[in-house]
């Protein structure tokens, strides 16, 4: 394969320098093979490899993704000073008291009052959401964005309906909205199949 690649990139019809991106598809490539392919291209032409990607992931990466997609359930009250963590989604059946903290790599769903601190997307997931029956949190965090709940936001969130918080498309602000809007804001959350 390298000889064929060498012949193609040595073609005199290729004129001038250019950056190329290599896409390996579903081919596995070790670090040594990666370096050999890049060297073959760059040493035999005016081409420079700017990016190389593959659809193949390691077993560790696969296991990490599976764990991040799983949900964990905590039943009880998250008390002041207590921290409840989950790698993926976190479902709390109960209240999160002031100064109680819930942290998840994925989404956070509180079936009760959220009065403490919630940090969704703690592993860098900017698409994560926070949903609660009563959203009265002191701080909301999604990925590395933080929203300190002011009196104005608290009044807005004291509606008699479930609410959700998500990162606005500008990537800066956390927005609070009715829970019913979640299916339009983050349609990929739903994994349900079937029904009519």
Secondary structure, DSSP 8 states (H G I E B T S, - for coil): -HHHHHHHHT-TT--S-EEEEEE-TT----HHHHHHHHHHHHHSSSEEEEEEE-S---HHHHHHHHHHH-EEEEES-B-TT-EEEESSEEEEES-B-TT-EEEESS-EEEEEEE-SEEEE-TTS-TT-EEEEEEE--SEEEETTEEEE--HHHHHHT-SSS-EEEEE-TTSS-EEEEEGGGHHHH-GGG-------
